[in-house]
Amino acid sequence: MTRPRCCIRRRMIIATLWLCCAACAWTQDSTPDSSSRPLGDIARKSRQERTDKDHIAAKKVLNEEGSSKPVLTVHACKQLPCSSLSISLPAPVAWTRAGYIPVPLPGHEDDKSHSIRVYEADILEAYDVESAKHLFLQDWFSRPYFFGQAAKFLFDESTRISGWPARITHFTVAGRVMNFRGLGLIAAVPTGTFGFACVFREENSGDAAGICENILNSARIDVAEKYRLYGQPNDDP
């Protein structure tokens, strides 16, 4: 007995639809997503993103919560855990590899030679403020990639940052082409010493000195709890 052609055609249509649905389901199951990718692939992608030429190190973009100002941080690690010293910089700031962070001087934004220079002293090989001041502002500054000349000290101001002894040093630097003035901030904690220097062209002293004072006045120190308990932050600098 011959089956009606309409029945045969109906079964062929149903079979075709079943095959299409099965193919779609297989494709979806075989497509990788982030939740099923091996951790090795995710780690490689993360490393690639961190090493991208346009990526800025986390240290250079650390921001205070709710603040648009960039924060620069240095560390003292003679003992662990490390302590940190941070300052807030005026925004915007262009990061460079010239050994310092340039802060545009109002009225001279288009002339980088007038920029204020902020130098960082990270993990200084000195235990007290006086030794750290000479190491940073004289030894380091005399190196070719700084100024090639040691700073000449004018006077010091003793202060405290978050209860810890610190010193602000006013100084000058005789350059080959121009002369500079600046303020150096050095602090001491149980894990070592660290600091910053804010340097500007002597001819810009009027406006630049006030900006440097504001930058250094924003300083704060963070130390581990055990150092806050057993340190002596009330000693004179």
Residue pairs with C-beta under 8 A, 6 or more apart in sequence:
34 42
49 55
56 95
59 72
59 73
60 70
60 72
60 95
61 70
62 70
62 71
62 73
62 86
63 69
63 70
63 71
64 71
64 88
67 88
68 91
69 88
69 89
69 90
69 91
70 88
70 89
70 91
70 93
71 86
71 87
71 88
71 89
72 86
72 87
72 89
72 101
72 118
72 120
72 196
73 84
73 85
73 86
74 84
74 85
74 86
74 120
74 121
74 122
74 123
74 194
74 195
74 196
75 82
75 83
75 84
75 85
75 122
75 123
75 194
76 82
76 83
76 84
76 85
76 123
76 124
76 189
76 191
76 192
76 193
76 194
77 83
77 123
77 191
77 192
78 127
78 191
78 192
79 190
79 191
79 192
80 191
81 191
81 224
82 191
83 189
83 190
83 191
83 192
83 194
83 221
83 222
83 223
83 224
83 227
84 221
84 222
85 161
85 187
85 194
85 195
85 196
85 219
85 220
85 221
86 219
86 220
86 221
86 222
87 118
87 185
87 196
87 215
87 216
87 218
87 219
88 215
88 218
89 101
89 103
89 118
89 215
90 103
90 104
90 211
90 214
90 215
92 104
93 101
93 102
93 103
94 102
95 101
96 102
99 119
99 145
99 146
100 117
100 118
100 119
100 199
101 117
101 118
101 120
102 112
102 115
102 116
102 117
102 118
103 115
103 116
103 117
103 118
103 211
103 215
104 115
104 116
105 114
105 115
105 116
105 200
105 204
105 207
105 208
105 211
106 207
107 207
108 114
108 115
108 204
113 201
114 201
114 204
116 198
116 199
116 200
116 204
116 208
116 211
116 212
117 198
117 199
117 200
118 196
118 197
118 198
118 199
118 215
119 140
119 146
119 196
119 197
119 198
119 199
120 195
120 196
121 132
121 135
121 136
121 140
121 186
121 193
121 194
121 195
121 196
121 197
122 194
123 192
123 194
124 132
124 135
124 136
124 192
124 193
124 194
124 195
125 135
126 132
126 135
126 192
126 193
127 188
127 192
127 193
128 188
128 193
129 165
129 166
129 167
129 186
129 187
129 188
129 193
129 237
130 167
131 193
132 186
132 188
132 193
132 194
132 195
133 153
133 156
133 167
133 169
133 184
133 186
133 195
136 184
136 186
136 195
136 197
137 150
137 151
137 153
137 169
137 171
137 184
137 197
138 150
138 151
139 150
140 146
141 147
141 149
141 150
141 151
141 173
141 197
142 148
142 149
142 150
147 173
147 175
147 180
148 176
149 173
149 174
149 175
150 173
151 171
151 172
151 173
151 182
151 184
152 171
152 172
152 173
152 174
153 169
153 170
153 171
154 169
154 170
154 171
154 172
155 169
155 170
156 167
156 168
156 169
156 170
157 167
157 168
157 169
157 170
158 165
158 166
158 167
158 236
158 237
159 166
159 167
159 168
159 237
160 166
160 233
160 237
161 187
161 219
161 220
161 221
162 220
162 221
162 222
162 233
163 221
163 233
163 234
164 187
164 188
164 189
164 221
164 223
164 231
164 233
165 187
165 188
165 233
165 235
165 236
165 237
166 185
166 186
166 187
166 188
166 219
166 237
167 185
167 186
167 187
167 237
168 183
168 184
168 185
168 216
169 183
169 184
169 185
169 186
170 181
170 182
170 183
171 181
171 182
171 183
171 184
172 179
172 180
172 181
172 182
172 202
173 179
173 180
173 181
173 182
173 199
178 201
178 202
178 203
179 201
179 202
180 199
180 200
180 201
180 202
181 199
181 200
181 201
181 202
181 205
181 208
181 209
182 197
182 198
182 199
182 200
182 212
183 197
183 198
183 209
183 212
183 213
183 216
184 195
184 196
184 197
184 198
185 195
185 196
185 197
185 198
185 216
185 219
186 193
186 194
186 195
187 193
187 194
187 195
187 219
187 221
188 237
189 221
189 223
189 227
189 231
190 223
190 227
190 230
190 231
191 223
191 224
191 227
196 215
196 216
196 219
198 211
198 212
198 215
198 216
200 208
200 209
200 211
200 212
201 208
223 231
